[in-house]
Amino acid sequence: MNLRGRANEQRGIALVAGLLLLTLISLLGLAGAAAAQVELQLARNEQFRENAVSAASAGIEIAIRQVTSSPPEAVPVRVHASLPDSSDQVEIRTRFLGYEIGLPQEPGARVAGAHYEILSTGYAARGSTDRQRALVMRVVEVAEAAGADCEPVVAARCAAAGELRRLSWQRLPP
């Protein structure tokens, strides 16, 4: 073969190698873009989950506000609300569990603990949900109470009318 044929052959091989390299770099770029898109989608989904958690927590606080501002028998049992400045929603179920009459209290006080269970479910975009449960006790005045007088040593644990005690909180499976 002459020199001219050999040069043409080398140029052809260089062209094919260059095209293969360009194709490989393009494929790597597309794969990187697809991975970035997946990462963005995962970040959005996590944000929606966090919004559902926030909505459920807000529901607990809404229910506590209702518990503290209403007589035990008048607390709404079920509330469905949209959160302000958001498309997130919350469903709250409040259940009155009964009175605890043996609270330590100041001499002459007539108080009892009204116990509530609050179940709050927060809803956000793309079907994200979160459920939370809280048990609270509101100290209320009653006609008769059989509470024990507080000792000076534990005066900080004396129950006083209007007090709210958060007894427990937990996240539940959706």
C-alpha positions in Angstrom: 0.0 0.0 0.0 1.2 3.4 -0.7 1.6 6.3 1.8 -1.5 8.1 0.6 -3.7 5.1 1.2 -2.2 4.5 4.6 -2.9 8.2 5.6 -6.5 7.9 4.4 -6.9 4.7 6.4 -5.5 6.4 9.6 -7.8 9.4 9.1 -10.8 7.0 8.8 -9.7 5.3 12.0 -9.3 8.6 13.8 -12.7 9.7 12.6 -14.4 6.5 13.9 -12.5 6.7 17.2 -13.5 10.4 17.6 -17.1 9.6 16.9 -17.1 6.7 19.4 -15.5 9.0 22.0 -18.1 11.7 21.3 -20.9 9.1 21.6 -19.5 7.8 24.9 -19.2 11.3 26.4 -22.8 12.1 25.2 -24.1 8.9 26.9 -22.3 9.8 30.1 -23.8 13.3 30.0 -27.3 11.9 29.5 -26.9 9.4 32.3 -25.7 12.3 34.6 -28.7 14.4 33.6 -31.1 11.4 34.3 -29.4 10.8 37.7 -29.8 14.5 38.5 -33.5 14.3 37.6 -34.0 11.3 39.9 -32.2 13.2 42.8 -34.5 16.2 42.2 -37.6 14.0 42.4 -36.3 12.3 45.6 -35.7 15.7 47.2 -39.3 16.9 46.2 -40.8 13.7 47.7 -38.9 14.2 50.9 -40.2 17.8 51.0 -43.8 16.6 50.6 -43.2 14.0 53.5 -41.9 16.8 55.7 -44.9 18.9 54.8 -47.2 16.1 55.9 -45.3 15.8 59.2 -45.7 19.5 59.8 -49.4 19.3 59.0 -49.9 16.5 61.4 -48.0 18.4 64.1 -50.1 21.5 63.4 -53.2 19.3 63.9 -52.0 18.3 67.3 -51.6 22.0 68.2 -55.0 22.9 66.8 -56.6 20.2 68.9 -54.8 21.3 72.0 -56.0 24.8 71.5 -59.6 23.5 71.2 -59.1 21.4 74.4 -57.9 24.4 76.4 -60.6 26.7 75.2 -63.7 24.5 75.5 -65.4 22.6 78.2 -64.5 18.8 78.1 -68.0 17.9 76.7 -67.8 20.6 73.9 -64.4 19.7 72.4 -64.9 19.0 68.7 -64.6 15.3 68.0 -63.5 15.5 64.3 -62.0 18.4 62.4 -60.8 18.6 58.9 -58.9 21.7 58.0 -56.6 23.2 55.3 -53.5 24.9 56.5 -53.1 28.6 55.8 -50.9 29.5 52.8 -50.6 25.9 51.8 -52.4 23.1 50.0 -51.6 20.8 52.9 -54.5 19.5 55.0 -55.0 17.9 58.4 -57.7 15.6 59.8 -57.9 15.7 63.6 -59.8 13.3 65.8 -60.1 14.1 69.5 -61.5 11.7 72.0 -62.4 12.5 75.6 -61.1 9.6 77.7 -62.5 10.6 81.1 -61.5 12.3 84.4 -58.7 11.6 86.7 -59.9 12.7 90.2 -57.0 11.8 92.4 -54.7 14.7 91.3 -52.4 16.3 94.0 -53.8 19.8 94.5 -53.8 22.7 96.8 -55.9 22.3 100.0 -59.5 23.2 99.2 -59.0 23.1 95.5 -61.5 21.0 93.5 -59.8 20.0 90.3 -59.7 16.9 88.1 -57.7 16.0 85.0 -59.7 15.7 81.8 -57.8 13.2 79.6 -57.8 13.4 75.8 -56.4 11.3 73.0 -55.6 13.3 69.8 -55.0 11.6 66.5 -53.8 13.9 63.7 -53.2 12.9 60.1 -51.4 15.4 57.8 -51.8 15.2 54.1 -49.5 16.8 51.5 -48.9 16.6 47.8 -48.3 13.3 46.0 -50.2 11.3 48.6 -47.7 12.0 51.4 -49.3 11.4 54.8 -48.1 11.4 58.4 -50.0 10.3 61.5 -49.3 11.4 65.0 -51.0 10.6 68.4 -50.8 12.7 71.6 -52.3 12.2 75.0 -53.0 15.3 77.0 -54.6 16.2 80.3 -56.3 19.5 81.0 -56.8 20.3 84.7 -60.4 21.6 85.2 -62.5 22.7 88.1 -65.1 20.2 89.2 -67.9 20.2 91.8 -66.3 17.4 93.8 -62.8 16.1 93.7 -61.0 13.6 95.9 -57.5 14.7 95.2 -54.7 14.5 97.7 -53.3 17.7 99.2 -49.9 18.6 97.9 -46.9 18.3 100.1 -44.5 21.3 100.3 -41.8 19.0 98.8 -43.8 18.4 95.6 -45.5 21.7 95.3 -44.4 22.0 91.6 -46.5 19.0 90.8 -49.7 20.4 92.3 -52.5 20.5 89.7 -54.0 23.9 89.1 -57.2 24.7 87.1 -56.4 25.6 83.4 -53.1 23.7 83.4 -52.3 21.5 80.4 -50.0 18.5 80.6 -48.7 16.8 77.6 -48.5 13.1 78.6 -47.2 11.4 75.5 -46.6 11.9 71.8 -45.8 9.4 69.0 -45.7 9.1 65.3 -47.9 6.3 63.9 -47.5 4.3 60.7 -49.6 6.0 57.9 
